[in-house]
Amino acid sequence: MRDSARRPYYFLGLNWLLFFAVSIWIALTQSSLLWWLRLGWGNWLSEFSALAQLKAIPAGSIWILWLMVSLIFTAIYWFLPAEQIKTPSDENEAPQGRQLTTNADLIDARPELKEKLLRLHQSLDKI
């Protein structure tokens, strides 16, 4: 597996690492894990409607959203094989050892196209 194919897994691992580190830090400062129980689990999603009026959103709703998004992305990357997950860099990379094929008859039939391609190759060589 190429490094660019592993990149989403690295970000997902970093996300979980940060999530648990901050959760443990909050639990240590409050001396208990009961802060998870005090979050608004019943209406956390409806509290995001306050964004429309530019009102404050409770921190508990943001924590629950972070947890839910992390779980969804983990499920997606856990159950999908790595071959099915496309990153933007995968689509832009050309396969190794494979050259673009040219239509020699078309190029030979049009000398102005041949001249333009020659100038393009020369300018690319300078870069």
Backbone as a printed PyTorch tensor [residue, N CA C, xyz], in Angstrom:
tensor([[[  0.8520,  -1.1670,   0.0000],
         [  0.0000,   0.0000,   0.0000],
         [  0.9030,   1.2360,   0.0000]],

        [[  0.6270,   2.1440,  -0.9200],
         [  1.4290,   3.3590,  -1.0160],
         [  1.1560,   4.2740,   0.1640]],

        [[  2.0860,   5.2070,   0.3810],
         [  1.9420,   6.1520,   1.4910],
         [  0.7200,   7.0350,   1.3040]],

        [[  0.4070,   7.4250,   0.0620],
         [ -0.7700,   8.2640,  -0.1640],
         [ -2.0580,   7.4900,   0.1240]],

        [[ -2.0370,   6.1760,   0.0030],
         [ -3.2150,   5.3740,   0.3240],
         [ -3.3720,   5.2130,   1.8330]],

        [[ -2.2730,   5.3350,   2.5660],
         [ -2.3320,   5.2130,   4.0240],
         [ -2.6620,   6.5290,   4.7050]],

        [[ -2.5610,   7.6200,   3.9910],
         [ -2.7440,   8.9410,   4.5920],
         [ -4.0830,   9.1020,   5.3190]],

        [[ -5.2130,   8.6530,   4.7600],
         [ -6.4720,   8.7680,   5.5220],
         [ -6.4440,   7.9980,   6.8370]],

        [[ -5.7570,   6.8570,   6.8530],
         [ -5.6610,   6.0930,   8.0820],
         [ -4.8090,   6.8100,   9.1200]],

        [[ -3.7580,   7.4910,   8.6790],
         [ -2.9420,   8.2850,   9.6020],
         [ -3.7660,   9.4080,  10.2210]],

        [[ -4.5380,  10.1170,   9.3860],
         [ -5.3680,  11.2000,   9.9040],
         [ -6.4460,  10.6700,  10.8420]],

        [[ -7.0010,   9.5230,  10.5260],
         [ -8.0140,   8.9240,  11.3880],
         [ -7.4100,   8.5100,  12.7280]],

        [[ -6.2320,   7.9390,  12.6930],
         [ -5.5470,   7.5800,  13.9370],
         [ -5.1890,   8.8000,  14.7670]],

        [[ -4.7330,   9.8550,  14.1020],
         [ -4.4160,  11.1050,  14.8020],
         [ -5.6720,  11.7140,  15.4110]],

        [[ -6.7860,  11.6350,  14.6930],
         [ -8.0530,  12.1410,  15.2080],
         [ -8.4430,  11.4170,  16.4850]],

        [[ -8.3760,  10.0870,  16.4930],
         [ -8.7450,   9.3270,  17.6860],
         [ -7.7690,   9.5790,  18.8230]],

        [[ -6.4970,   9.7170,  18.5010],
         [ -5.5050,  10.0100,  19.5230],
         [ -5.7990,  11.3430,  20.2010]],

        [[ -6.0920,  12.3670,  19.4120],
         [ -6.4300,  13.6710,  19.9800],
         [ -7.7390,  13.6070,  20.7670]],

        [[ -8.7200,  12.8970,  20.2460],
         [-10.0100,  12.7790,  20.9290],
         [ -9.8420,  12.1660,  22.3160]],

        [[ -9.1130,  11.0590,  22.3930],
         [ -8.9360,  10.4080,  23.6850],
         [ -8.0150,  11.1980,  24.6010]],

        [[ -7.0140,  11.8540,  24.0560],
         [ -6.1120,  12.6500,  24.8870],
         [ -6.8610,  13.8110,  25.5400]],

        [[ -7.6860,  14.5070,  24.7700],
         [ -8.4470,  15.6230,  25.3350],
         [ -9.5230,  15.1100,  26.2920]],

        [[-10.1190,  13.9770,  25.9790],
         [-11.1220,  13.3960,  26.8830],
         [-10.4980,  13.0240,  28.2260]],

        [[ -9.3280,  12.4270,  28.1970],
         [ -8.6410,  12.0630,  29.4330],
         [ -8.2190,  13.3130,  30.1920]],

        [[ -7.7690,  14.3210,  29.4770],
         [ -7.3690,  15.5790,  30.1200],
         [ -8.5560,  16.2270,  30.8400]],

        [[ -9.7140,  16.2500,  30.1970],
         [-10.9100,  16.8090,  30.8330],
         [-11.3240,  15.9540,  32.0310]],

        [[-11.2430,  14.6300,  31.8950],
         [-11.6010,  13.7510,  33.0130],
         [-10.6540,  13.9520,  34.1890]],

        [[ -9.3770,  14.1800,  33.9100],
         [ -8.4260,  14.4110,  34.9950],
         [ -8.6650,  15.7490,  35.6810]],

        [[ -9.0200,  16.7680,  34.9120],
         [ -9.2570,  18.0720,  35.5330],
         [-10.5560,  18.0870,  36.3340]],

        [[-11.5370,  17.2620,  35.9440],
         [-12.7920,  17.1930,  36.6860],
         [-12.8150,  16.0390,  37.6870]],

        [[-11.7730,  15.2560,  37.7230],
         [-11.6000,  14.1250,  38.6530],
         [-12.6400,  13.0250,  38.4860]],

        [[-13.2760,  12.9360,  37.3230],
         [-14.1990,  11.8230,  37.0750],
         [-14.5670,  11.7790,  35.5890]],

        [[-15.1260,  10.6540,  35.2030],
         [-15.6150,  10.5020,  33.8390],
         [-17.0890,  10.8580,  33.7180]],

        [[-17.6710,  11.3890,  34.7590],
         [-19.1040,  11.6930,  34.7440],
         [-19.4620,  12.8450,  33.8130]],

        [[-18.4890,  13.5680,  33.3070],
         [-18.8120,  14.6680,  32.3890],
         [-19.4190,  14.1360,  31.1010]],

        [[-19.1300,  12.8760,  30.7490],
         [-19.7590,  12.2770,  29.5680],
         [-21.2500,  12.0570,  29.7870]],

        [[-21.6290,  11.7950,  31.0270],
         [-23.0410,  11.5700,  31.3270],
         [-23.8430,  12.8640,  31.3180]],

        [[-23.1890,  13.9830,  31.6010],
         [-23.8820,  15.2700,  31.6540],
         [-24.0570,  15.9150,  30.2770]],

        [[-23.5060,  15.2960,  29.2460],
         [-23.6880,  15.8470,  27.8970],
         [-25.1450,  15.6760,  27.4730]],

        [[-25.6150,  16.5710,  26.6110],
         [-27.0010,  16.5040,  26.1520],
         [-27.1860,  15.4690,  25.0620]],

        [[-27.2200,  14.1980,  25.4420],
         [-27.2990,  13.1170,  24.4640],
         [-28.6390,  13.0800,  23.7480]],

        [[-29.6820,  13.5940,  24.3520],
         [-31.0100,  13.5050,  23.7550],
         [-31.2770,  14.5360,  22.6740]],

        [[-30.6850,  15.7110,  22.8000],
         [-31.0100,  16.7810,  21.8560],
         [-29.7710,  17.4610,  21.2810]],

        [[-28.6840,  16.7460,  21.1630],
         [-27.4380,  17.3650,  20.7180],
         [-27.5150,  17.8370,  19.2770]],

        [[-28.2130,  17.1080,  18.4220],
         [-28.2800,  17.4870,  17.0120],
         [-29.2000,  18.6870,  16.7990]],

        [[-30.2630,  18.7750,  17.5600],
         [-31.1820,  19.9030,  17.3980],
         [-30.5790,  21.2170,  17.8880]],

        [[-29.5650,  21.1430,  18.7340],
         [-28.9300,  22.3620,  19.2350],
         [-28.0980,  23.0630,  18.1650]],

        [[-27.7850,  22.3640,  17.0810],
         [-27.0140,  22.9890,  16.0010],
         [-27.8700,  23.9400,  15.1640]],

        [[-29.1830,  23.9600,  15.3930],
         [-30.0300,  24.9320,  14.6950],
         [-29.7470,  26.3520,  15.1750]],

        [[-29.0840,  26.4880,  16.3090],
         [-28.7170,  27.8110,  16.8170],
         [-27.6840,  28.4880,  15.9200]],

        [[-27.0260,  27.7330,  15.0640],
         [-26.0670,  28.3240,  14.1210],
         [-26.7460,  29.2750,  13.1490]],

        [[-28.0060,  29.0350,  12.8300],
         [-28.7180,  29.8890,  11.8770],
         [-28.9100,  31.2950,  12.4290]],

        [[-29.0620,  31.4110,  13.7440],
         [-29.2110,  32.7320,  14.3560],
         [-27.8950,  33.2250,  14.9550]],

        [[-26.7920,  32.5430,  14.6610],
         [-25.4600,  32.8680,  15.1800],
         [-25.4260,  32.8770,  16.7090]],

        [[-26.1370,  31.9280,  17.3100],
         [-26.1320,  31.7840,  18.7610],
         [-25.0550,  30.7870,  19.1750]],

        [[-24.7880,  30.7490,  20.4370],
         [-23.7910,  29.8250,  20.9720],
         [-24.3210,  28.3970,  20.9590]],

        [[-23.4210,  27.4640,  20.7290],
         [-23.7570,  26.0400,  20.7400],
         [-23.1040,  25.4370,  21.9710]],

        [[-23.8140,  24.6150,  22.7190],
         [-23.2030,  23.9820,  23.8940],
         [-22.0100,  23.1090,  23.4970]],

        [[-21.0000,  23.1380,  24.3450],
         [-19.7830,  22.3650,  24.0660],
         [-20.0640,  20.8770,  24.0150]],

        [[-21.0380,  20.4210,  24.7610],
         [-21.3800,  19.0010,  24.7530],
         [-21.8590,  18.5290,  23.3920]],

        [[-22.5780,  19.3900,  22.6920],
         [-23.0450,  19.0230,  21.3530],
         [-21.8780,  18.8870,  20.3830]],

        [[-20.8920,  19.7250,  20.5530],
         [-19.7070,  19.6440,  19.6840],
         [-18.9270,  18.3740,  19.9830]],

        [[-18.8260,  18.0020,  21.2610],
         [-18.1560,  16.7560,  21.6090],
         [-18.8690,  15.5540,  21.0060]],

        [[-20.1920,  15.5440,  21.1040],
         [-20.9530,  14.4200,  20.5640],
         [-20.8320,  14.3800,  19.0450]],

        [[-20.8580,  15.5470,  18.3920],
         [-20.6840,  15.5920,  16.9430],
         [-19.3180,  15.0570,  16.5490]],

        [[-18.2670,  15.4500,  17.2790],
         [-16.9160,  14.9640,  16.9960],
         [-16.8660,  13.4420,  17.1380]],

        [[-17.5020,  12.9140,  18.1690],
         [-17.5330,  11.4670,  18.3680],
         [-18.2800,  10.7770,  17.2260]],

        [[-19.4330,  11.3030,  16.8520],
         [-20.2310,  10.6750,  15.7940],
         [-19.5210,  10.7070,  14.4430]],

        [[-18.9270,  11.8380,  14.1020],
         [-18.2000,  11.9410,  12.8320],
         [-17.0020,  10.9960,  12.8350]],

        [[-16.3080,  10.9050,  13.9530],
         [-15.1660,   9.9880,  14.0500],
         [-15.6100,   8.5410,  13.8920]],

        [[-16.7310,   8.1910,  14.5000],
         [-17.2370,   6.8190,  14.3640],
         [-17.6550,   6.5040,  12.9330]],

        [[-18.2760,   7.4730,  12.2650],
         [-18.7060,   7.2530,  10.8790],
         [-17.5020,   7.0710,   9.9620]],

        [[-16.5030,   7.9510,  10.0900],
         [-15.3170,   7.8060,   9.2430],
         [-14.5540,   6.5220,   9.5580]],

        [[-14.5010,   6.1410,  10.8160],
         [-13.8400,   4.8870,  11.1800],
         [-14.5630,   3.7020,  10.5510]],

        [[-15.8820,   3.7210,  10.5910],
         [-16.6540,   2.6310,   9.9870],
         [-16.4300,   2.5750,   8.4750]],

        [[-16.3690,   3.7300,   7.8420],
         [-16.1500,   3.7560,   6.3930],
         [-14.7870,   3.1730,   6.0430]],

        [[-13.7480,   3.6080,   6.7350],
         [-12.4040,   3.1370,   6.4100],
         [-12.1320,   1.7440,   6.9480]],

        [[-12.8630,   1.3080,   7.9390],
         [-12.6670,  -0.0250,   8.4900],
         [-13.2530,  -1.0900,   7.5730]],

        [[-14.4360,  -0.8160,   7.0250],
         [-15.1350,  -1.8410,   6.2560],
         [-14.8660,  -1.7830,   4.7550]],

        [[-14.3670,  -0.6730,   4.2390],
         [-14.0330,  -0.6080,   2.8210],
         [-12.5930,  -1.0420,   2.6040]],

        [[-12.3400,  -1.8570,   1.6000],
         [-10.9520,  -2.2010,   1.3010],
         [-10.1860,  -0.9650,   0.8240]],

        [[ -8.8990,  -0.9850,   1.0160],
         [ -8.0690,   0.1710,   0.6690],
         [ -8.0940,   0.4610,  -0.8320]],

        [[ -8.3720,  -0.5560,  -1.6600],
         [ -8.3990,  -0.3480,  -3.1010],
         [ -9.5860,   0.5140,  -3.5230]],

        [[-10.6740,   0.4980,  -2.7320],
         [-11.8650,   1.2580,  -3.0950],
         [-11.7920,   2.7060,  -2.6360]],

        [[-10.8910,   3.0210,  -1.7280],
         [-10.7860,   4.3770,  -1.2050],
         [ -9.8430,   5.1570,  -2.1040]],

        [[-10.3730,   6.1680,  -2.7620],
         [ -9.5850,   6.9860,  -3.6830],
         [ -9.2420,   8.3020,  -3.0110]],

        [[ -7.9900,   8.6610,  -3.0880],
         [ -7.5750,   9.9760,  -2.6330],
         [ -7.3650,  10.8440,  -3.8590]],

        [[ -7.4560,  12.1540,  -3.7230],
         [ -7.2630,  13.0210,  -4.8910],
         [ -5.9020,  12.8320,  -5.5560]],

        [[ -4.8660,  12.5100,  -4.7880],
         [ -3.5560,  12.3250,  -5.3950],
         [ -3.5020,  11.0320,  -6.2150]],

        [[ -4.3250,  10.0240,  -5.8560],
         [ -4.3540,   8.7810,  -6.6270],
         [ -4.8830,   9.0080,  -8.0300]],

        [[ -5.8500,   9.8850,  -8.1750],
         [ -6.4530,  10.1270,  -9.4830],
         [ -5.5300,  10.9250, -10.3920]],

        [[ -4.6430,  11.7260,  -9.8010],
         [ -3.7590,  12.5680, -10.5990],
         [ -2.4770,  11.8620, -10.9990]],

        [[ -2.1250,  10.7870, -10.3010],
         [ -0.8810,  10.1000, -10.5860],
         [ -1.0350,   9.1900, -11.8040]],

        [[ -0.0320,   9.2160, -12.6660],
         [ -0.0160,   8.3100, -13.8120],
         [  0.5780,   6.9770, -13.3590]],

        [[  0.1320,   5.8780, -13.8880],
         [  0.7050,   4.5910, -13.5140],
         [  2.1810,   4.5330, -13.8890]],

        [[  2.9650,   3.8680, -13.0760],
         [  4.3990,   3.7770, -13.2940],
         [  4.6960,   2.8950, -14.5030]],

        [[  5.6360,   3.3280, -15.3230],
         [  6.0910,   2.5450, -16.4580],
         [  5.1460,   2.5430, -17.6400]],

        [[  4.1520,   3.3590, -17.6290],
         [  3.1960,   3.3750, -18.7330],
         [  3.2320,   4.7380, -19.3950]],

        [[  3.4280,   4.7780, -20.6730],
         [  3.4890,   6.0200, -21.4290],
         [  2.1700,   6.2620, -22.1350]],

        [[  1.8940,   7.5080, -22.3700],
         [  0.6960,   7.8370, -23.1320],
         [  0.8900,   7.4090, -24.5800]],

        [[ -0.1050,   6.8000, -25.1410],
         [ -0.0150,   6.3890, -26.5370],
         [ -0.4490,   7.5520, -27.4180]],

        [[  0.2050,   7.6800, -28.5610],
         [ -0.1320,   8.7510, -29.4920],
         [ -0.6720,   8.1480, -30.7730]],

        [[ -1.4590,   8.9060, -31.4430],
         [ -1.9860,   8.4950, -32.7280],
         [ -1.0850,   9.1100, -33.7950]],

        [[ -0.1280,   8.3350, -34.2720],
         [  0.8930,   8.8380, -35.1810],
         [  0.2930,   9.2810, -36.5170]],

        [[ -0.7500,   8.5990, -36.9890],
         [ -1.3590,   8.9860, -38.2600],
         [ -1.9860,  10.3720, -38.1740]],

        [[ -2.6470,  10.6620, -37.0720],
         [ -3.2830,  11.9580, -36.8910],
         [ -2.2340,  13.0730, -36.8170]],

        [[ -1.1500,  12.8010, -36.1310],
         [ -0.1040,  13.8200, -35.9940],
         [  0.5950,  14.0520, -37.3260]],

        [[  0.8820,  12.9750, -38.0540],
         [  1.5620,  13.1300, -39.3460],
         [  0.6750,  13.8140, -40.3760]],

        [[ -0.6340,  13.6350, -40.2810],
         [ -1.5500,  14.2320, -41.2530],
         [ -1.6950,  15.7430, -41.0460]],

        [[ -1.4070,  16.2230, -39.8540],
         [ -1.5680,  17.6540, -39.5640],
         [ -0.2290,  18.2350, -39.1050]],

        [[  0.5010,  18.8690, -39.9920],
         [  1.8260,  19.3940, -39.6210],
         [  1.7590,  20.5050, -38.5690]],

        [[  0.6470,  21.2970, -38.5520],
         [  0.5520,  22.3650, -37.5410],
         [  0.4010,  21.7670, -36.1410]],

        [[ -0.2720,  20.6100, -36.0440],
         [ -0.3940,  19.9240, -34.7720],
         [  0.9570,  19.3630, -34.3420]],

        [[  1.6800,  18.8520, -35.2930],
         [  3.0030,  18.3100, -34.9950],
         [  3.9320,  19.4110, -34.4850]],

        [[  3.8490,  20.6000, -35.1050],
         [  4.6650,  21.7380, -34.6720],
         [  4.2820,  22.1940, -33.2640]],

        [[  2.9800,  22.2350, -32.9790],
         [  2.5200,  22.6390, -31.6450],
         [  2.9760,  21.6440, -30.5780]],

        [[  2.9010,  20.3680, -30.8990],
         [  3.3460,  19.3590, -29.9490],
         [  4.8480,  19.4500, -29.7010]],

        [[  5.6070,  19.7390, -30.7430],
         [  7.0460,  19.8930, -30.6000],
         [  7.3750,  21.0790, -29.6880]],

        [[  6.6640,  22.2110, -29.9020],
         [  6.8880,  23.3840, -29.0420],
         [  6.4650,  23.1060, -27.6020]],

        [[  5.3870,  22.3460, -27.4410],
         [  4.9440,  21.9930, -26.0970],
         [  5.9870,  21.1400, -25.3830]],

        [[  6.5290,  20.1600, -26.0560],
         [  7.5660,  19.3110, -25.4710],
         [  8.8070,  20.1360, -25.1190]],

        [[  9.1760,  21.0700, -25.9860],
         [ 10.3350,  21.9060, -25.7130],
         [ 10.1120,  22.7840, -24.4840]],

        [[  8.9040,  23.3400, -24.3830],
         [  8.6280,  24.1870, -23.2190],
         [  8.5470,  23.3670, -21.9350]],

        [[  8.0560,  22.1600, -22.0230],
         [  8.0200,  21.2990, -20.8460],
         [  9.4070,  20.8660, -20.4340]],

        [[ 10.3030,  20.6620, -21.3850],
         [ 11.6840,  20.3020, -21.0710],
         [ 12.3940,  21.4280, -20.3350]],

        [[ 12.0370,  22.6860, -20.6500],
         [ 12.6640,  23.8180, -19.9780],
         [ 12.2360,  23.9170, -18.5330]],

        [[ 11.0270,  23.4690, -18.2530],
         [ 10.5120,  23.5340, -16.8800],
         [ 11.1890,  22.4760, -16.0660]]])
